[in-house]
């Protein structure tokens, strides 16, 4: 997911995506711990997506404060 795509979403949609990625990350870590995960790179992709979402949310929050 790209940052440009995230900036077009509403705050509620961003929070929902953050929660979904959080659940996915939990499941991926669980699979990794039990040796069932084949694509270990997906963990870092999901972590980066969560960081991007949090960055966009924080940027939006700061912009609202300056208005």
PyMOL commands that set and color helices and strands:
alter all, ss='L'
color gray80, all
select helices_A, chain A and resi 3-7+11-33+41-66
alter helices_A, ss='H'
color red, helices_A
deselect
rebuild
show_as cartoon
